């Protein structure tokens, strides 16, 4: 009885949190499922689509009752999908960053509580072979080695003013050793948090923003591939449907040559979607620039050596930095 009432209370809390998140999306861009009619090629590029309506259905189905952190993971996935599909600096991408920056702050205290609950249940048993493999592949996705270490507050004193829940690959490995990733979805959660944080903090025209997009695409593809392979291995469901999903979901992050060909095809698609959402809301979704203090960021070593200083990432002139938390208008 006590467990049931606890699940009910948690579900009621999540319903309220979902309403707050939806309230941040004044233009209802992320409320409903995206179709290929609205966004050409969306189903091919986005491997794990999610929207606020989907999250509402999951709440009704009690999908978050046992692990509420999956609610946060789905919110990050929603943001990541928007950032992957849309051009950096476009209206939809800017809106995703605005909703994301504010939404993460709304959920931050609750996420910290959920993390404490998870730690109390975790049983440190060292790294499983699968978790070790996934962590190694995530580290390989970090081509510039900018996500390996925590951001230094000595180098970037303003970082925590923007980023409420920092994450990096070293911290993920440490948490894995303490039993955090008994559910693969939590591995995806922290991977998404790394990429979304980077996009929130760095300008859309920076190499670090683009590196974060590539990392997000690779992480989502990696986890989707494992999920499909596991489902096929169990032999459950319709075999033909699984193979079809497998072909779609196991598309790994493209090589540089594939990426250049793909980008030519995707650009008009992205522009078309951005134009659709900009109709009747040109002024409402104007991105405001806001000054920021020190603009240096360090995330890890460039090479394999162990003794070097952390790599320093430099933002553009602080006066021209786009501060995403307030980048969309509050009015309809």
Secondary structure, 3 states (H helix, E strand, C coil): CHHHHHHHHHHHHHHHHHHHHHHHCCCCCCCCCCCCCCCCCHHHHCCCCCCHHHHHHHHHCCCCCCCCHHHHHHHHHHHHHHHHHCCCCCHHHHHHHHHHHHHHHHHHHHHHHHHHHHHHHCCCCCCCHHHHHHHHHHHHHCCCCCCCCCCCCCCCCCHHHHCCCCCCHHHHHHHHHCCCCCCHHHHHHHHHHHHHHHHHHCCCCCHHHHHHHHHHHHHHHHHHHHHHHHHHHHCCCCHHHHHHHHHHHCCCCCCHHHHHHHHHHHHHHHHHHHHHHHCCCCCCCCCCECCCCCCEEECCCCCCCCCCCCCEEECCCHHHCECHHHCCCCCC
